[in-house]
Amino acid sequence: MKLSACFCVFLVLTLAAATPAMAQGMPKMTTVEPGTGKAGDELTVNGENLDKKHVAEIYLTDGKNDIKLPVVDQKAEAIKFKIPASAKPGRWALMLLTAGADPKLIEQPVKVTVE
């Protein structure tokens, strides 16, 4: 029984140490400036790991419809994009497609209002 308890402690410590390493490099959007815009406006989303190494594409999404955004400038801490004419007025979430061998769509808790 003592060996089993030691193994459990080892497993917990190993997973705790690995979690920050696994999260490192994961793109994360935190804010968008300005939070409101219309077709043709440029907005900037700020965050971490937003460079081309980590983010392949960025979208507006309402959960049913996804609209790919034209990227104007892309850096590790920010992506500048334009609101396309195809974006209908409303409140949209930002979603990104990760870059790399196993791309994933990740909806972010950052919202944009299209007028």
DRENDO-1510 file (C-alpha; in Angstrom, 1 decimal, always signed):
<recs>
REC; n; res; u; v; w
REC; 1; MET; +0.0; +0.0; +0.0 .
REC; 2; LYS; +2.9; +2.4; +0.8 .
REC; 3; LEU; +4.3; +1.9; -2.7 .
REC; 4; SER; +0.9; +2.8; -4.3 .
REC; 5; ALA; +0.7; +6.0; -2.3 .
REC; 6; CYS; +4.2; +7.0; -3.4 .
REC; 7; PHE; +3.3; +6.3; -7.0 .
REC; 8; CYS; +0.2; +8.5; -6.7 .
REC; 9; VAL; +2.2; +11.4; -5.2 .
REC; 10; PHE; +4.8; +11.0; -8.0 .
REC; 11; LEU; +2.1; +11.0; -10.7 .
REC; 12; VAL; +0.4; +14.1; -9.2 .
REC; 13; LEU; +3.7; +16.0; -9.0 .
REC; 14; THR; +4.7; +14.9; -12.6 .
REC; 15; LEU; +1.3; +16.1; -14.0 .
REC; 16; ALA; +1.5; +19.4; -12.1 .
REC; 17; ALA; +5.0; +20.1; -13.5 .
REC; 18; ALA; +4.0; +19.1; -17.1 .
REC; 19; THR; +0.8; +21.2; -17.2 .
REC; 20; PRO; +2.5; +24.6; -17.5 .
REC; 21; ALA; +4.9; +23.2; -20.1 .
REC; 22; MET; +2.0; +21.9; -22.2 .
REC; 23; ALA; +0.1; +25.2; -21.9 .
REC; 24; GLN; +3.2; +27.1; -23.0 .
REC; 25; GLY; +3.0; +28.0; -26.6 .
REC; 26; MET; -0.8; +27.8; -26.7 .
REC; 27; PRO; -2.4; +30.9; -28.3 .
REC; 28; LYS; -4.6; +33.0; -26.1 .
REC; 29; MET; -6.6; +36.1; -26.9 .
REC; 30; THR; -7.3; +38.5; -24.0 .
REC; 31; THR; -8.7; +41.8; -25.3 .
REC; 32; VAL; -9.8; +43.4; -28.6 .
REC; 33; GLU; -9.5; +47.2; -29.3 .
REC; 34; PRO; -11.8; +48.7; -30.2 .
REC; 35; GLY; -14.6; +46.3; -29.1 .
REC; 36; THR; -17.0; +47.6; -31.8 .
REC; 37; GLY; -16.6; +48.2; -35.5 .
REC; 38; LYS; -18.2; +48.0; -38.9 .
REC; 39; ALA; -17.2; +46.5; -42.3 .
REC; 40; GLY; -13.7; +47.7; -43.3 .
REC; 41; ASP; -12.7; +48.8; -39.8 .
REC; 42; GLU; -9.4; +47.5; -38.4 .
REC; 43; LEU; -9.3; +46.0; -34.9 .
REC; 44; THR; -6.5; +44.6; -32.9 .
REC; 45; VAL; -6.8; +41.5; -30.7 .
REC; 46; ASN; -4.1; +41.3; -27.9 .
REC; 47; GLY; -2.9; +38.2; -26.1 .
REC; 48; GLU; -0.1; +35.6; -26.1 .
REC; 49; ASN; +1.5; +33.4; -28.8 .
REC; 50; LEU; -0.5; +34.9; -31.6 .
REC; 51; ASP; +2.3; +34.8; -34.2 .
REC; 52; LYS; +2.1; +32.7; -37.4 .
REC; 53; LYS; +4.0; +29.9; -35.6 .
REC; 54; HIS; +1.0; +29.4; -33.4 .
REC; 55; VAL; -2.0; +30.9; -35.2 .
REC; 56; ALA; -2.9; +30.1; -38.9 .
REC; 57; GLU; -6.2; +31.9; -39.2 .
REC; 58; ILE; -8.7; +34.0; -37.2 .
REC; 59; TYR; -12.5; +34.0; -37.4 .
REC; 60; LEU; -15.6; +35.7; -36.2 .
REC; 61; THR; -18.1; +33.1; -35.0 .
REC; 62; ASP; -21.6; +33.1; -33.5 .
REC; 63; GLY; -21.6; +29.4; -32.9 .
REC; 64; LYS; -23.3; +28.6; -36.2 .
REC; 65; ASN; -21.5; +30.8; -38.7 .
REC; 66; ASP; -17.8; +31.4; -39.1 .
REC; 67; ILE; -16.3; +34.2; -41.0 .
REC; 68; LYS; -12.6; +34.2; -41.8 .
REC; 69; LEU; -10.9; +37.5; -41.1 .
REC; 70; PRO; -8.3; +39.2; -43.3 .
REC; 71; VAL; -5.2; +39.7; -41.2 .
REC; 72; VAL; -3.4; +43.0; -41.7 .
REC; 73; ASP; -0.5; +42.4; -39.2 .
REC; 74; GLN; +0.4; +39.5; -37.0 .
REC; 75; LYS; +2.8; +39.4; -34.0 .
REC; 76; ALA; +3.3; +37.2; -31.0 .
REC; 77; GLU; +1.3; +39.6; -28.8 .
REC; 78; ALA; -1.3; +41.0; -31.3 .
REC; 79; ILE; -3.2; +40.4; -34.5 .
REC; 80; LYS; -4.6; +43.3; -36.5 .
REC; 81; PHE; -7.6; +42.3; -38.7 .
REC; 82; LYS; -10.3; +43.9; -40.8 .
REC; 83; ILE; -14.0; +43.3; -40.4 .
REC; 84; PRO; -15.2; +41.9; -43.8 .
REC; 85; ALA; -18.3; +43.1; -45.6 .
REC; 86; SER; -19.8; +39.6; -45.1 .
REC; 87; ALA; -20.0; +40.1; -41.3 .
REC; 88; LYS; -23.6; +40.8; -40.3 .
REC; 89; PRO; -24.3; +43.1; -37.4 .
REC; 90; GLY; -24.3; +41.5; -34.0 .
REC; 91; ARG; -22.1; +40.2; -31.2 .
REC; 92; TRP; -19.4; +37.8; -32.4 .
REC; 93; ALA; -16.8; +35.7; -30.6 .
REC; 94; LEU; -13.2; +35.5; -31.9 .
REC; 95; MET; -12.0; +32.0; -32.8 .
REC; 96; LEU; -8.6; +30.9; -34.0 .
REC; 97; LEU; -7.2; +28.0; -36.0 .
REC; 98; THR; -3.9; +26.9; -34.5 .
REC; 99; ALA; -0.9; +26.3; -36.8 .
REC; 100; GLY; +1.1; +23.1; -36.9 .
REC; 101; ALA; +0.7; +19.4; -37.6 .
REC; 102; ASP; -2.6; +19.1; -35.6 .
REC; 103; PRO; -4.6; +22.3; -36.2 .
REC; 104; LYS; -7.5; +23.0; -33.9 .
REC; 105; LEU; -10.3; +25.6; -33.8 .
REC; 106; ILE; -10.4; +27.4; -30.5 .
REC; 107; GLU; -13.1; +29.8; -29.6 .
REC; 108; GLN; -11.8; +32.6; -27.3 .
REC; 109; PRO; -13.8; +34.5; -24.7 .
REC; 110; VAL; -13.2; +37.7; -26.5 .
REC; 111; LYS; -16.2; +39.4; -28.2 .
REC; 112; VAL; -16.6; +41.9; -31.0 .
REC; 113; THR; -19.7; +43.9; -31.8 .
REC; 114; VAL; -20.2; +44.4; -35.5 .
REC; 115; GLU; -22.4; +47.4; -36.3 .
</recs>
